[in-house]
Amino acid sequence: MSNRKITPYVLVLPAWAWLALFFVVPIGGMLSMSLTTGSVVTGFQQTFEVGNYATAVGTYWEQILRSLFYGACATLVCIVLGYPMAYWIAFRGGAHKSTYLLLILLPFFVSFVLRTISWRFFLSDNGVVLGTLKDLGLLSEGFAVLNSALAVILGLAYNFLPFMVLPIYAVLERMDPHLVEAAHDLYADRFQAFARVVLPVSLPGVFAGVLMTFIPTSADYVNASVLGGTHNTMIGNVIQTQYLVNNNYPIAASITFVLMGLLLVGIFSYARALGTERVMEVHA
């Protein structure tokens, strides 16, 4: 085999080695751990105990469903807010596109935990927003947002909004503006031009944005811990507690794989409903 044919494999080898070492091996170890029995004191024995999965689902099904629901709501909020932002930057940003993108990414220069804690002050009962509205008499004194599902969803949407904006912007920015002009020449109004030209072209970005938003928001535990209180626990909080507090590694690993499986089913269903082949054809 000539050097020209070997070179691509040599170049990709470090990436494959990295994935094997830091993804495949940990996943395999976690899968093995999910089928064990025992404790930290007595040690864990490989008994292929598939009942751990039944225990995980039967005990924590409510937190699993809540996590998927919060993740879906946060993803929807990100689409509603992120698509117009990406559209405006791509078509109206002009010479300042880089500046607007920097402003979107600017919160990432601050720790994820600190950003979430700042929302606790922002949404507090007597904070900048609610306190002002209560002083103006627009809200009752008993109105509260913290320690609620709404606070968790808002925090998730805020933290992961750039992951929705950037892929949509990347697709729209490469779009040929003459396509919209051609639609207008064919007597399409603004809505028709958007629905039949811009939206189909942007589907790959929307698809990527949903994946990059829904997966981490469904597995997040920081926002639920800081903003949600005890009645809005997500499955990430359960996994954290089982691993770091209860030291129940088999159940924690089982919950992890249950969540992973549900997310994969949801992703493939979403791809099928959206039409993956159509998305790739448009992207191409």
MOTA-V242479 format. One record per residue. RES is the residue in three letters. SS is DSSP state (~ for helix, > for strand, _ for the rest). PHI is phi in degrees with one decimal (999 if undefined). OMEGA is omega as a letter, one per 20 degrees, with the letter a starting at -180 (999 if undefined). Layout:
RES&SS&PHI&OMEGA, RES&SS&PHI&OMEGA
This chain:
MET&_&999&a, SER&_&-73.7&r, ASN&~&-61.2&a, ARG&~&-63.3&r, LYS&~&-79.1&a, ILE&~&-78.3&a, THR&~&-53.1&a, PRO&~&-59.3&r, TYR&~&-69.4&r, VAL&~&-66.6&a, LEU&~&-67.7&a, VAL&~&-86.0&a, LEU&~&-59.1&r, PRO&~&-59.3&r, ALA&~&-66.3&r, TRP&~&-65.7&r, ALA&~&-64.8&r, TRP&~&-62.2&r, LEU&~&-63.4&a, ALA&~&-64.3&a, LEU&~&-75.2&a, PHE&~&-107.3&r, PHE&~&-126.5&a, VAL&~&-65.8&a, VAL&~&-63.4&r, PRO&~&-61.9&r, ILE&~&-63.7&r, GLY&~&-63.0&r, GLY&~&-64.5&r, MET&~&-69.1&r, LEU&~&-62.2&r, SER&~&-63.4&a, MET&~&-64.5&a, SER&_&-67.6&a, LEU&_&-107.9&a, THR&>&-101.6&r, THR&>&-132.4&r, GLY&>&126.2&a, SER&>&-148.7&r, VAL&_&-64.4&a, VAL&_&-72.6&a, THR&_&-88.3&a, GLY&>&94.5&a, PHE&>&-104.7&r, GLN&>&-111.9&r, GLN&>&-77.6&a, THR&_&-117.9&a, PHE&_&53.5&a, GLU&_&-81.4&r, VAL&_&-70.7&r, GLY&~&-64.7&r, ASN&~&-60.7&a, TYR&~&-70.5&r, ALA&~&-63.9&r, THR&~&-63.7&a, ALA&~&-62.6&a, VAL&~&-69.9&a, GLY&~&-65.8&a, THR&~&-88.5&a, TYR&~&-120.6&a, TRP&~&-62.5&a, GLU&~&-65.7&r, GLN&~&-66.8&r, ILE&~&-64.9&r, LEU&~&-64.2&r, ARG&~&-62.9&a, SER&~&-64.4&r, LEU&~&-64.5&r, PHE&~&-67.5&r, TYR&~&-61.0&r, GLY&~&-63.0&r, ALA&~&-66.2&r, CYS&~&-64.7&r, ALA&~&-63.8&r, THR&~&-64.4&r, LEU&~&-63.5&r, VAL&~&-61.8&r, CYS&~&-64.2&r, ILE&~&-66.2&a, VAL&~&-61.9&a, LEU&~&-86.6&a, GLY&~&-78.1&a, TYR&~&-63.4&r, PRO&~&-60.5&r, MET&~&-63.5&r, ALA&~&-64.0&r, TYR&~&-63.0&a, TRP&~&-65.8&r, ILE&~&-65.1&a, ALA&~&-68.0&a, PHE&~&-106.9&a, ARG&~&-125.4&a, GLY&_&-70.8&r, GLY&~&60.6&a, ALA&~&-77.3&a, HIS&~&-104.2&a, LYS&~&-58.1&a, SER&~&-62.3&r, THR&~&-65.4&a, TYR&~&-65.1&r, LEU&~&-64.9&r, LEU&~&-63.1&r, LEU&~&-63.5&r, ILE&~&-68.2&a, LEU&~&-85.3&a, LEU&~&-55.9&r, PRO&~&-59.0&r, PHE&~&-69.1&r, PHE&~&-76.6&r, VAL&_&-110.9&a, SER&_&-54.9&r, PHE&~&-55.9&a, VAL&~&-66.1&a, LEU&~&-65.3&r, ARG&~&-62.5&a, THR&~&-69.2&r, ILE&~&-63.1&r, SER&~&-61.4&r, TRP&~&-69.9&r, ARG&~&-65.2&r, PHE&~&-69.4&a, PHE&~&-65.6&a, LEU&_&-100.0&a, SER&_&-63.7&a, ASP&_&-58.2&a, ASN&_&-116.4&a, GLY&_&-80.0&a, VAL&~&-62.0&a, VAL&~&-86.4&a, LEU&~&-66.1&r, GLY&~&-61.5&r, THR&~&-65.4&a, LEU&~&-65.3&r, LYS&~&-69.8&r, ASP&~&-64.4&r, LEU&_&-82.9&r, GLY&_&80.0&a, LEU&_&-83.8&r, LEU&_&-130.8&r, SER&_&-74.3&a, GLU&_&-64.8&a, GLY&_&-87.2&a, PHE&_&-69.8&a, ALA&_&-145.7&r, VAL&_&-115.6&a, LEU&_&-59.8&r, ASN&_&59.1&r, SER&_&-137.7&r, ALA&~&-63.5&a, LEU&~&-60.6&r, ALA&~&-62.9&r, VAL&~&-64.7&a, ILE&~&-64.0&r, LEU&~&-63.8&r, GLY&~&-64.3&r, LEU&~&-63.3&a, ALA&~&-62.6&r, TYR&~&-63.4&a, ASN&~&-69.5&a, PHE&~&-112.0&r, LEU&~&-57.0&r, PRO&~&-58.8&r, PHE&~&-69.4&r, MET&~&-91.8&a, VAL&~&-67.4&a, LEU&~&-63.0&r, PRO&~&-66.3&r, ILE&~&-66.2&r, TYR&~&-61.3&a, ALA&~&-59.2&r, VAL&~&-76.1&a, LEU&~&-65.9&a, GLU&~&-66.6&r, ARG&_&-87.2&a, MET&_&-71.7&r, ASP&_&-74.3&a, PRO&_&-63.7&r, HIS&~&-66.9&r, LEU&~&-64.6&r, VAL&~&-68.4&r, GLU&~&-61.9&r, ALA&~&-64.3&r, ALA&~&-63.8&r, HIS&~&-66.8&r, ASP&~&-64.7&r, LEU&_&-92.4&r, TYR&_&68.1&r, ALA&_&-87.2&r, ASP&_&-78.9&a, ARG&~&-63.3&a, PHE&~&-66.4&r, GLN&~&-64.9&r, ALA&~&-64.7&r, PHE&~&-68.9&a, ALA&~&-68.2&a, ARG&~&-102.8&a, VAL&~&-120.9&a, VAL&~&-69.0&a, LEU&~&-60.8&r, PRO&~&-59.7&r, VAL&~&-66.7&a, SER&~&-85.7&a, LEU&~&-56.3&r, PRO&~&-59.2&r, GLY&~&-68.1&r, VAL&~&-63.9&r, PHE&~&-59.7&r, ALA&~&-64.9&a, GLY&~&-63.7&r, VAL&~&-64.1&r, LEU&~&-61.9&a, MET&~&-73.0&a, THR&~&-105.1&a, PHE&~&-65.4&a, ILE&~&-63.9&a, PRO&~&-69.4&a, THR&~&-69.0&r, SER&~&-70.3&a, ALA&~&-100.0&a, ASP&_&-70.2&r, TYR&_&-131.2&a, VAL&~&-68.9&a, ASN&~&-63.0&r, ALA&~&-66.5&a, SER&~&-69.5&a, VAL&~&-85.8&a, LEU&~&-108.0&a, GLY&~&-96.2&a, GLY&_&78.1&a, THR&~&-77.0&a, HIS&~&-95.6&a, ASN&~&-126.4&a, THR&_&-65.3&r, MET&_&-101.3&a, ILE&~&-67.0&r, GLY&~&-62.8&r, ASN&~&-66.3&r, VAL&~&-64.8&r, ILE&~&-62.0&r, GLN&~&-59.8&a, THR&~&-66.2&a, GLN&~&-65.6&a, TYR&~&-76.0&a, LEU&~&-96.8&a, VAL&_&-107.3&a, ASN&_&-83.8&a, ASN&_&55.8&r, ASN&_&-95.4&a, TYR&~&-62.9&a, PRO&~&-60.8&r, ILE&~&-68.6&r, ALA&~&-61.1&r, ALA&~&-65.8&r, SER&~&-63.5&r, ILE&~&-60.9&a, THR&~&-59.8&a, PHE&~&-73.4&r, VAL&~&-63.4&r, LEU&~&-63.0&r, MET&~&-60.2&r, GLY&~&-64.0&r, LEU&~&-63.9&r, LEU&~&-65.0&r, LEU&~&-64.9&r, VAL&~&-61.2&r, GLY&~&-63.3&a, ILE&~&-65.4&a, PHE&~&-66.6&r, SER&~&-66.0&r, TYR&~&-63.8&r, ALA&~&-63.8&r, ARG&~&-68.8&r, ALA&~&-67.1&r, LEU&~&-74.8&a, GLY&_&91.2&a, THR&~&-60.2&a, GLU&~&-62.2&r, ARG&~&-65.2&r, VAL&~&-60.8&a, MET&~&-66.5&r, GLU&~&-65.5&r, VAL&~&-64.3&a, HIS&~&-64.0&r, ALA&_&-67.9&999
